């Protein structure tokens, strides 16, 4: 008997769900192309080194007939880095894309392992203007998708990067600190600062509380730290808020936000809503990705929206219900 069950984390999309998710993907893609973003399509399978220097357990890996290790793409941004490094594409340039991405989640968590993304990459343009354009275009894409309410949550990759570089921790201690930051675990962070005291103690202990209305968080954070790199990152965030104030009338900051991708180097953002636990969108500035492929360092900013998460947010408002 042939199997009729699906692999863990995979789902069929039928009828209304298939139609609506297709429409969302198409409308966002059409908007991005109308704004001058060049459409790009990359293969679903790549050599595993495109995405990571070592094999990771949450990626789908396969051997081809010649024994080469391949990976189902977990993101498309890394592929854009490979395209820039391996073709004659001239920068500056703006890309848009959509397609399937795959990440393996633990079976008992009941999460989807296949997602449809749409997104952009702005490569080689001045950073301040590129970040601003990314925020504005992401908001417009979410509005086009018809999400009834959502909020932007900003952070800066340099803040936590500076903390980990300054502390120079053993691997196990670094992993424990990262987990405590993710969990916003006040007790563990207090215990950590006692074991590994530094000039960053007050800031580390306050990280779980450095979340909320943007300007209030920035004011609190500045009183807690003297590190120049962290202060510069806070200034970057404040300047961005001023640039997009006419678009984002309300925004939040979470300075404990961990980077979703290892290549982020600057401002990061996620977009959340009330009914969906995962982010509708995530993005940020990444300037070091292209160096992984032997290319020149380039300023780059991008974002991706999760079409499946957007569907969860809008399906109650569709005619005929879910």
C-alpha positions in Angstrom: 0.0 0.0 0.0 1.3 3.4 -0.9 1.6 6.0 1.8 -1.0 8.7 1.9 0.3 10.5 5.0 2.5 13.6 4.7 6.0 14.0 6.2 6.0 15.7 9.6 5.4 19.5 9.3 4.1 19.4 5.7 0.5 20.3 4.8 -1.8 20.4 1.8 -3.4 23.7 1.0 -6.9 23.2 -0.3 -9.5 25.5 -1.9 -9.9 28.8 -0.1 -6.6 28.6 1.7 -4.7 27.8 -1.5 -6.6 30.6 -3.4 -6.1 33.3 -0.7 -2.4 32.5 0.0 -1.7 32.6 -3.8 -3.5 35.9 -4.1 -1.5 37.4 -1.2 1.8 36.2 -2.7 0.8 37.6 -6.1 -0.4 41.0 -4.9 2.7 41.6 -2.8 5.0 40.4 -5.6 3.2 42.7 -8.1 3.5 45.7 -5.7 7.2 45.1 -5.2 7.9 44.9 -9.0 5.9 48.1 -9.5 8.2 49.8 -7.1 11.3 48.9 -9.1 12.4 45.7 -7.4 13.8 43.2 -9.9 12.1 39.8 -9.7 14.5 37.0 -8.9 13.8 33.2 -8.7 16.4 30.9 -7.1 16.4 27.1 -6.9 14.8 25.2 -4.1 17.9 23.0 -3.7 21.4 24.4 -3.1 24.8 23.2 -1.9 24.5 23.2 1.9 27.4 25.6 2.3 25.3 28.4 0.8 23.3 28.5 4.0 25.8 27.5 6.7 29.4 26.5 7.1 28.4 23.3 8.9 25.5 20.9 8.8 22.7 22.0 11.1 19.9 19.8 12.5 17.0 22.1 11.5 17.8 22.1 7.8 16.7 19.4 5.3 19.8 17.8 3.7 20.1 15.4 0.8 22.9 13.7 -1.1 22.7 13.9 -4.9 23.9 11.0 -7.2 27.5 12.3 -7.1 27.6 12.4 -3.3 27.2 16.2 -3.0 25.4 17.4 0.1 22.4 19.6 -0.9 19.9 21.6 1.3 16.3 22.6 0.8 16.6 26.3 1.2 15.8 27.6 4.7 15.9 31.2 3.5 16.3 33.1 0.2 18.6 35.9 1.4 21.6 33.6 1.5 20.9 32.7 -2.1 20.9 36.3 -3.1 24.3 36.5 -1.6 25.4 33.6 -3.8 23.8 35.2 -6.9 25.7 38.5 -6.3 29.0 36.7 -5.8 28.7 34.3 -8.7 27.1 36.3 -11.5 27.7 39.6 -13.4 24.9 41.4 -11.6 25.9 45.0 -11.0 25.2 46.8 -7.8 23.4 48.8 -6.5 20.3 46.7 -7.2 17.0 45.9 -5.6 15.6 42.4 -5.7 12.1 40.9 -4.9 11.2 37.3 -4.7 8.7 34.7 -3.4 8.8 31.0 -2.9 8.9 28.1 -0.5 11.4 27.8 2.4 12.0 24.8 4.7 13.1 24.5 8.3 12.7 21.4 10.4 11.0 21.9 13.8 10.7 19.3 16.6 7.9 16.9 15.9 6.0 17.4 19.1 5.8 21.2 18.6 3.2 20.8 15.8 4.8 23.6 13.7 4.9 23.8 10.0 8.2 23.0 8.3 7.3 24.5 4.9 6.5 28.2 4.5 5.9 30.5 1.6 7.8 33.8 1.8 7.9 37.0 -0.2 10.5 39.6 0.3 13.1 42.1 -0.9 16.8 42.7 -0.8 18.3 46.2 -1.3 21.9 45.8 -2.1 24.6 48.4 -2.4 22.6 51.5 -1.6 23.3 54.0 1.3 22.3 52.2 4.5 20.1 54.9 6.1 18.0 55.2 3.0 17.8 51.5 2.4 16.6 50.7 5.9 14.0 53.4 5.6 12.8 52.0 2.3 12.7 48.5 3.7 10.4 49.6 6.6 8.1 51.6 4.3 7.8 48.8 1.7 7.2 46.1 4.4 4.4 48.1 5.9 2.9 48.7 2.5 3.1 44.9 1.7 1.3 44.1 5.0 -1.4 46.6 4.2 -1.9 45.2 0.7 -2.3 41.7 2.4 -5.1 43.1 4.4 -3.8 42.5 7.9 -6.3 44.3 10.3 -3.7 45.2 12.9 0.0 44.7 13.6 3.0 46.3 15.2 6.6 46.8 14.3 9.2 45.7 16.9 12.7 47.1 16.3 16.1 46.1 17.6 19.8 46.3 16.6 22.1 43.3 16.0 25.2 45.2 17.2 23.8 45.4 20.8 23.9 41.7 21.6 26.9 41.1 19.3 28.8 43.7 21.3 27.8 42.0 24.6 29.0 38.6 23.5 32.2 39.9 22.0 33.1 41.9 25.1 32.4 39.1 27.5 34.3 36.5 25.3 32.6 33.6 27.1 33.3 29.9 26.9 30.9 28.2 24.5 28.6 26.7 27.2 28.3 30.0 29.1 27.6 31.8 25.9 24.8 29.4 25.0 23.3 29.7 28.5 23.4 33.5 28.3 21.7 33.5 24.8 19.0 31.2 26.2 18.4 33.4 29.2 18.1 36.5 26.9 15.6 34.7 24.6 13.6 33.6 27.6 13.9 37.0 29.3 14.8 35.1 32.4 15.5 37.6 35.1 16.9 35.1 37.7 19.3 33.5 35.3 20.6 36.9 34.1 21.2 38.0 37.6 23.0 34.8 38.4 25.1 35.2 35.2 26.3 38.7 36.1 27.5 37.4 39.5 29.5 34.7 37.9 30.8 36.8 35.0 30.9 40.4 36.3 31.5 43.2 33.7 30.8 46.8 32.9 27.6 45.5 31.2 26.0 44.0 34.3 23.3 46.7 34.7 22.4 46.5 31.1 22.2 42.7 31.0 20.1 42.5 34.1 17.7 45.1 32.6 17.4 43.4 29.2 14.0 41.6 30.0 12.6 45.1 30.8 14.0 46.9 27.8 10.9 46.3 25.7 8.0 48.6 25.0 7.3 52.0 23.4 10.3 52.9 21.4 11.5 56.2 22.8 10.9 55.1 26.4 13.1 52.1 25.9 15.8 54.1 24.3 15.8 56.6 27.2 16.0 53.7 29.8 18.8 52.0 27.9 21.1 55.0 27.7 21.1 55.3 31.5 22.3 51.7 31.8 25.3 51.6 29.5 28.5 53.5 28.6 29.7 51.2 25.8 30.2 53.3 22.7 29.1 50.6 20.2 25.9 50.0 22.1 25.2 53.7 22.4 25.8 54.1 18.6 23.3 51.4 18.0 20.7 53.1 20.1 21.3 56.3 18.1 20.8 54.4 14.9 17.4 53.2 16.1 16.4 56.7 17.2 17.4 58.2 13.8 15.4 55.5 12.0 12.4 56.3 14.1 12.6 59.9 13.1 13.0 58.9 9.4 9.8 56.8 9.4 7.8 58.7 11.9 5.2 59.6 9.2 4.7 55.9 8.3 5.1 54.3 11.7 3.0 56.3 14.1 3.5 53.6 16.7 6.4 51.3 17.2 8.1 49.2 19.8 11.7 48.2 20.7 12.9 45.0 22.1 16.6 45.2 22.8 16.7 41.5 23.8 15.6 40.5 20.3 17.9 37.8 19.1 19.0 37.8 15.5 16.9 35.4 13.4 19.8 35.2 10.9 23.5 35.1 11.8 24.4 37.6 9.1 22.5 40.6 10.5 24.7 43.5 11.4 22.5 46.5 12.1 18.9 47.5 12.6 16.5 44.5 12.8 12.7 44.4 12.9 9.9 42.0 13.3 6.2 42.5 12.8 3.6 40.9 15.1 -0.2 40.8 15.4 -2.7 39.7 18.0 -3.8 36.3 16.6 -0.6 34.8 15.3 2.3 33.8 17.6 4.9 34.0 14.9 6.1 37.2 13.2 4.3 38.2 9.9 7.6 39.7 8.8 11.2 40.0 9.8 14.2 41.8 8.3 17.2 44.0 8.9 20.6 45.2 7.7 23.3 42.7 6.8 26.6 43.9 5.4 28.8 40.7 5.8 26.8 38.1 4.0 28.5 38.6 0.6 32.0 38.2 2.1 31.0 34.5 2.9 31.0 34.0 -0.9 34.2 35.9 -1.6 32.5 39.0 -2.8 33.2 42.6 -1.8 31.5 43.9 1.4 28.2 45.5 0.4 25.6 47.3 2.4 22.4 45.3 2.2 18.9 45.5 3.8 16.1 43.0 3.4 12.9 41.6 4.7 10.7 38.6 4.2 7.0 38.2 5.0 5.5 34.8 5.9 2.5 34.3 3.7 1.1 31.5 5.8 1.2 33.6 9.0 -0.6 36.4 7.1 -3.3 34.0 6.1 -3.9 33.1 9.8 -4.3 36.8 10.5 -6.8 37.6 7.7 -8.9 34.4 7.3 -11.5 35.4 9.9 -12.2 38.5 7.9 -12.7 36.7 4.6 -16.1 36.2 3.1 -17.4 32.8 4.2 -15.0 32.5 7.1 -12.0 30.0 7.2 
